[in-house]
Amino acid sequence: MRIDEILSRKRTLSFEVFPPKQKEGEKEKLFSVIDELRALSPDFISVTYGAGGSNSRNTVEIADHLQNKAGITALAHLTGGPSSPEGIDAIAKELKTRGVENVLCLRGDRPADYAAEYCKYFCHATDLAAYLAPYGFTLGAACYPEGHAECETLYADLVNMKKKQDAGAKFFITQIFYDNSYYYRLVNEARRIGVTAPILPGIMPIVNPKNIRRIKEMCGSTIPLELRNMIEIYASRPAVMEEIGYNYAVYQIIDLIAKGAPGVHLYVMNNPKTAKAICSRLERVLDELF
């Protein structure tokens, strides 16, 4: 099913998984994770493309498994930066053959040893979206509540967001954030400049204090003072940290839904325990509002 059609009817609950490394048994392990996530009745599951497109083959296989074996609407990530038109054509044709209707268009993170050749053909997500338009996918794109790291201001980034919609994006999924006010600002300002597509908030619980540095390096998300205080006090107590991470994510989600978010996208990092813990705490909210 097309994700824009689902969003036109209801709020959505979705998860994100990533392709396993090329190790024996890893793919089967992910299929088992997907079976556990399926029990939570997600509206779709997205599967990432791998760093620099390194796992593109696995992305197609996992999207195929989601769509045709697990019976879950699949959203396949495609990363334009390291890709050639021939490579994108090959993957797009295979996704179409397997009945995958939804693609998230990304440029992709530039590697530390970035060279100009990294984005020879698709230097922006808009380039990839425009190229994929003839294939007839429902296209999604990323957006950034605190602004993209390479943009000087949020408003410069919002111009890019509008360009993504003009290139064919029917919905957006945000980068992770921990202060909901950034999401509300993004939505308000995006609407002001003509972005009409649904903007799904992306949530990833902090259950391990060691992840904070990686999160900040990856996306620059602000950690609110009240959350940082709790993390610093209980960092040496893993069980308490899990509860803090889960409950803070639940607080974010309830607030977001109460204020009109069209759904929620959970970055579960291939960990069904995270998805189950959050959904169990949201059971009545899911029943009443989704």
C-alpha positions as CSV (number, residue, x, y, z in Angstrom):
1,M,0.0,0.0,0.0
2,R,1.1,3.5,-0.7
3,I,2.1,5.4,2.4
4,D,0.5,8.7,1.3
5,E,-2.8,6.8,1.0
6,I,-2.4,5.4,4.5
7,L,-1.6,8.9,5.9
8,S,-4.8,10.3,4.2
9,R,-6.9,7.9,6.3
10,K,-5.2,7.6,9.7
11,R,-2.3,8.3,12.0
12,T,0.6,5.9,11.4
13,L,2.9,3.9,13.6
14,S,6.1,2.9,11.8
15,F,9.5,1.5,12.6
16,E,12.9,1.6,11.0
17,V,15.4,-1.3,10.6
18,F,18.8,-1.5,9.0
19,P,20.4,-4.2,6.8
20,P,22.6,-6.6,8.6
21,K,26.3,-6.9,7.9
22,Q,27.4,-9.8,5.7
23,K,27.6,-12.3,8.4
24,E,26.1,-15.8,8.5
25,G,22.8,-15.8,10.3
26,E,22.4,-12.0,10.5
27,K,19.7,-11.8,7.9
28,E,17.7,-14.6,9.5
29,K,18.0,-12.7,12.8
30,L,16.6,-9.6,11.2
31,F,13.7,-11.6,9.8
32,S,13.0,-12.8,13.3
33,V,13.0,-9.2,14.5
34,I,10.5,-8.3,11.8
35,D,8.2,-11.0,12.9
36,E,8.3,-9.5,16.4
37,L,7.6,-6.0,15.1
38,R,4.7,-7.3,12.9
39,A,2.9,-8.3,16.1
40,L,2.8,-4.6,17.0
41,S,0.7,-3.8,13.8
42,P,2.9,-1.1,12.2
43,D,1.5,0.7,9.2
44,F,4.9,0.4,7.5
45,I,8.5,-0.4,8.2
46,S,11.4,1.4,6.6
47,V,14.7,-0.2,5.7
48,T,17.9,1.8,5.4
49,Y,20.3,1.7,2.5
50,G,23.6,1.2,4.4
51,A,26.5,3.5,4.6
52,G,27.4,4.7,1.2
53,G,24.9,2.3,-0.3
54,S,27.1,-0.6,0.9
55,N,24.1,-2.8,1.7
56,S,21.8,-1.9,-1.2
57,R,21.4,-5.6,-2.2
58,N,20.2,-6.4,1.4
59,T,17.9,-3.4,1.4
60,V,16.0,-4.8,-1.6
61,E,15.8,-8.3,0.0
62,I,14.6,-7.0,3.3
63,A,12.0,-4.7,1.6
64,D,10.9,-7.8,-0.4
65,H,10.6,-9.8,2.8
66,L,8.6,-7.1,4.5
67,Q,6.2,-6.6,1.6
68,N,5.7,-10.2,0.4
69,K,6.4,-12.5,3.3
70,A,5.6,-10.5,6.4
71,G,2.7,-8.6,4.8
72,I,4.0,-5.2,6.0
73,T,4.1,-2.1,3.8
74,A,7.8,-1.5,3.0
75,L,9.6,1.8,2.7
76,A,12.9,1.3,1.0
77,H,15.6,3.9,1.5
78,L,17.6,5.0,-1.6
79,T,20.7,7.1,-1.3
80,G,21.7,9.2,-4.2
81,G,25.1,10.5,-3.2
82,P,27.2,7.5,-3.9
83,S,25.0,6.1,-6.7
84,S,25.1,6.2,-10.5
85,P,22.0,6.4,-12.7
86,E,22.6,2.8,-13.7
87,G,22.8,1.7,-10.1
88,I,19.6,3.5,-9.2
89,D,17.8,2.1,-12.3
90,A,18.8,-1.4,-11.3
91,I,17.5,-1.1,-7.8
92,A,14.3,0.8,-8.8
93,K,13.4,-1.9,-11.3
94,E,14.0,-4.6,-8.8
95,L,11.9,-2.9,-6.2
96,K,9.1,-2.5,-8.7
97,T,9.3,-6.1,-9.7
98,R,8.9,-7.1,-6.0
99,G,5.9,-4.9,-5.5
100,V,7.6,-2.3,-3.3
101,E,5.7,1.0,-3.9
102,N,7.4,3.4,-1.4
103,V,10.9,4.9,-1.5
104,L,12.6,7.4,0.8
105,C,14.9,9.7,-1.2
106,L,18.1,10.6,0.5
107,R,21.4,12.1,-0.5
108,G,23.2,10.2,2.3
109,D,25.8,11.2,4.8
110,R,29.1,12.2,3.3
111,P,31.9,10.0,4.4
112,A,34.8,11.4,6.5
113,D,37.1,11.1,3.4
114,Y,34.5,12.9,1.2
115,A,35.6,13.6,-2.3
116,A,33.7,15.4,-5.1
117,E,33.1,12.0,-6.8
118,Y,30.8,11.0,-3.9
119,C,27.9,12.8,-5.4
120,K,28.7,12.9,-9.1
121,Y,25.1,12.5,-10.2
122,F,22.8,13.0,-7.3
123,C,24.2,15.7,-5.1
124,H,20.8,16.4,-3.5
125,A,17.8,14.4,-2.5
126,T,15.8,16.5,-5.0
127,D,17.9,15.2,-7.8
128,L,17.2,11.6,-6.8
129,A,13.4,12.3,-6.4
130,A,13.2,13.9,-9.8
131,Y,15.1,11.0,-11.4
132,L,12.8,8.4,-9.7
133,A,9.5,10.2,-10.6
134,P,8.9,8.2,-13.9
135,Y,9.0,4.9,-11.9
136,G,5.7,5.8,-10.1
137,F,6.9,5.2,-6.5
138,T,5.3,7.1,-3.7
139,L,8.3,9.2,-2.6
140,G,9.2,10.3,0.9
141,A,12.1,12.5,2.1
142,A,13.9,13.5,5.2
143,C,13.7,16.7,7.1
144,Y,15.5,18.2,10.1
145,P,13.8,19.9,13.1
146,E,17.0,21.7,14.1
147,G,18.1,22.3,10.5
148,H,20.5,20.3,8.4
149,A,24.1,20.4,9.7
150,E,25.3,21.8,6.3
151,C,22.7,24.6,6.2
152,E,23.6,27.9,7.9
153,T,20.0,28.4,9.1
154,L,16.8,26.4,9.5
155,Y,15.1,28.6,6.9
156,A,17.7,27.8,4.3
157,D,17.0,24.1,5.0
158,L,13.2,24.8,4.8
159,V,13.7,26.0,1.2
160,N,15.3,22.6,0.4
161,M,12.4,20.9,2.1
162,K,9.9,22.7,-0.2
163,K,12.1,21.7,-3.2
164,K,11.8,18.1,-2.1
165,Q,8.0,18.4,-2.1
166,D,8.1,20.1,-5.5
167,A,10.3,17.2,-6.8
168,G,7.7,14.7,-5.8
169,A,7.9,13.9,-2.0
170,K,4.5,13.0,-0.6
171,F,5.5,12.8,3.0
172,F,8.5,13.6,5.3
173,I,10.2,11.8,8.2
174,T,12.2,13.9,10.6
175,Q,15.7,13.3,11.9
176,I,15.6,12.3,15.6
177,F,15.0,15.0,18.2
178,Y,14.4,15.2,21.9
179,D,12.8,18.6,22.3
180,N,9.4,18.7,20.7
181,S,9.4,22.4,20.3
182,Y,11.8,22.0,17.4
183,Y,9.3,19.8,15.6
184,Y,6.5,22.2,16.1
185,R,8.6,25.1,14.8
186,L,9.6,23.0,11.8
187,V,5.9,22.2,11.0
188,N,4.8,25.8,11.5
189,E,7.5,27.3,9.3
190,A,7.2,24.6,6.7
191,R,3.5,25.2,6.3
192,R,4.2,28.9,6.1
193,I,6.3,28.5,3.0
194,G,3.9,26.0,1.3
195,V,5.0,22.6,2.5
196,T,1.7,20.7,2.7
197,A,2.9,17.0,2.9
198,P,2.6,15.2,6.3
199,I,5.6,15.5,8.5
200,L,6.2,12.4,10.6
201,P,8.3,12.9,13.8
202,G,11.2,10.5,14.2
203,I,11.8,9.2,17.7
204,M,14.7,7.2,19.1
205,P,14.8,6.5,22.9
206,I,18.1,7.0,24.7
207,V,18.5,3.8,26.7
208,N,22.2,3.9,26.9
209,P,24.1,7.1,27.9
210,K,27.0,6.1,25.7
211,N,24.8,6.8,22.7
212,I,24.6,10.5,23.5
213,R,27.9,11.4,21.9
214,R,27.1,9.3,18.8
215,I,23.7,10.9,18.5
216,K,25.1,14.4,18.7
217,E,27.8,13.6,16.1
218,M,25.3,11.9,13.8
219,C,22.6,14.6,13.8
220,G,23.4,17.3,16.3
221,S,20.2,16.8,18.3
222,T,19.8,18.9,21.4
223,I,19.4,16.9,24.6
224,P,17.1,18.9,26.9
225,L,18.4,19.8,30.3
226,E,15.9,17.7,32.3
227,L,16.7,14.6,30.2
228,R,20.4,15.2,30.5
229,N,20.1,15.6,34.3
230,M,18.4,12.3,34.6
231,I,21.0,10.6,32.3
232,E,23.9,12.0,34.3
233,I,22.4,10.9,37.7
234,Y,21.5,7.4,36.6
235,A,24.1,6.7,33.9
236,S,25.7,3.8,35.9
237,R,22.3,2.1,36.4
238,P,21.3,0.4,33.1
239,A,17.8,-0.7,34.3
240,V,16.9,2.8,35.4
241,M,18.4,4.2,32.2
242,E,16.1,2.0,30.1
243,E,13.1,3.2,32.0
244,I,14.1,6.8,31.5
245,G,14.7,6.4,27.8
246,Y,11.4,4.6,27.3
247,N,9.3,6.9,29.4
248,Y,10.8,10.0,27.9
249,A,10.0,8.7,24.4
250,V,6.5,7.9,25.5
251,Y,6.1,11.5,26.8
252,Q,7.3,12.9,23.5
253,I,4.9,10.7,21.5
254,I,1.8,11.6,23.6
255,D,2.6,15.3,23.4
256,L,3.2,15.0,19.6
257,I,-0.1,13.2,19.0
258,A,-2.0,15.5,21.3
259,K,-0.8,18.4,19.2
260,G,-1.7,17.0,15.8
261,A,1.3,14.9,14.6
262,P,0.2,12.6,11.8
263,G,1.8,9.6,13.4
264,V,5.2,8.5,14.8
265,H,8.2,6.8,13.3
266,L,10.4,4.9,15.8
267,Y,14.1,4.3,15.1
268,V,14.3,0.9,16.9
269,M,17.8,0.0,15.7
270,N,16.7,-3.6,15.0
271,N,15.8,-4.0,18.7
272,P,12.2,-5.3,19.1
273,K,12.5,-4.9,22.8
274,T,12.5,-1.1,22.4
275,A,9.4,-1.1,20.1
276,K,7.5,-3.4,22.5
277,A,8.4,-1.4,25.6
278,I,7.2,1.8,24.0
279,C,4.1,0.3,22.5
280,S,3.1,-1.4,25.7
281,R,3.2,2.0,27.5
282,L,1.2,3.6,24.7
283,E,-1.4,0.9,24.4
284,R,-4.4,3.1,25.3
285,V,-3.1,6.0,23.3
286,L,-2.7,3.7,20.2
287,D,-6.2,2.3,20.7
288,E,-7.8,5.7,21.1
289,L,-5.9,8.0,18.8
290,F,-4.3,5.9,16.0
